[in-house]
């Protein structure tokens, strides 16, 4: 596992190259969101499409600087064209509603799971299998 500079985000091991998995363990800082964004940015340069799994095991909010980080925002906007499945485990209710709404207006398949159902999220992505090459 790789950890972000301030430790609020770690990259979890993934069974395939086209699945990025991160765990949110604390309040997200600007250096940490930049770190996570750089990993997603690199993925967009090596694979056309990928899946992303976020596990919010202990989400404590987001620092103001992280919310408005220009690089992270750019990566997030560009990622819409690259992410096939966006799966979030343990999202707070407000975030869960936003994720479901975004799945109806963007070309990304979104799904949320309760924190206790992390294994089901991994199984859902395993069943989906690797992203087909375009």
N, C-alpha and C positions, 0 to 999 in steps of 0.2 A: 504494500500500500504506500502511496505517495501522500504526503500531507502538505497543505498550503502553508505559506510562511507563518501565519498566525494560528494555524491549527483548527480553524472553524470548519474547514472542508477537507475531506480526505478522498483520494481516488481509490475506489474499491477495485479489486481484481475482477476481471471480466472473462467469461469463457470464450469470447470471440472478439476479433479486432474491430468489428463494426458495432460494438456496444460499449458506450462510455457509462460508467457507473460511479457516482459520487455520493458521499454521505455528509450531511450537514450536521455538525456536532455542537454548534455554539452560535453566537452572534456573528453574522457574516461581515468581514471587514473588507475594505477596498483592496488591500494587497491579495487577499484570498480570492475575491471574485475575479481579479485580474489573472491570477494563477489559473483558476478553473477555466476562464475564457480562453487563455492561451492553449490549453489542452484541446478544447473544442475547436479552436481555430486551426490547430495542427491537424485534427481529424478531418476537417473539411478540405484540407489540401491533399490528404492521402486516400480518402474514400469518398465516393460521390454521395452516398447516403449512409446514415447510421442511426442507431437507436440510442436513447439516453434514459438512464434510470437515476433518479434522485431519491435518496433515502433520508428523510428529515427526522433523524433519531432524537435530536435535542435542539431544534431550531429555536433560537432566542431573538430573532429579529435580524434586521439588516442596518448597518451603519449608513448614515446619510451619504457619505462619500461613495460607498459601494452601490447605492441605489442609482447614483448619477454618474457612474464611471463611464466615460465616453467609449473606451475600448470595449468594455463588456457589453455596452448597449449595441455597438456595431456588430459584434460577434453574434449577439442574440438575434438581431434582425436578419443577418445573413444565414443563420442556422435554420431558419424556417424552410429554406429550400433544400436543406440537407437532412433534416431529421425525419425519419419515418415514424417511429413510435417514441412518444415522450411519456414516461411512466414515473409517477411520483408516489412515494410511500410516506405516510405520516404527515401529509400536508395539513396545516390548520384549515378550518372550515372556510375562511375567506379565500385562501389560496386554492383550495379544492374547487370552489365555485369559478374562480378565474380560469383555472386549467380546463375545466369542462367547457366553459364559454369559448375559450380560444380554440378548442378542438372543433367547434362548429363553424368557425370563420377562417381557419387557416388549414392548409393542406398537410396537417400533422395529426396522426392518430394519437389522441391523449387518453390516459387512463390513470385513475388514482386508486390507491389501496390504503387501508388502515395500517398503522405501524405494526400491529400484531400479524398482519398478512404479508410481511416481506417475502416469505417463501413463495407465496402465490404470485407475487409480482415477478420474481425470477422465473417461475414456471411459465407464466404468461409470455415472457420474452423468449424463453427457450422454445416454446411451442411455435412462436412466430418464425423462429429460425433466422439464419443470416439474411441480410438485406440482399435482394437480387441485384446483380450488376446491371446497370442501364447502358 
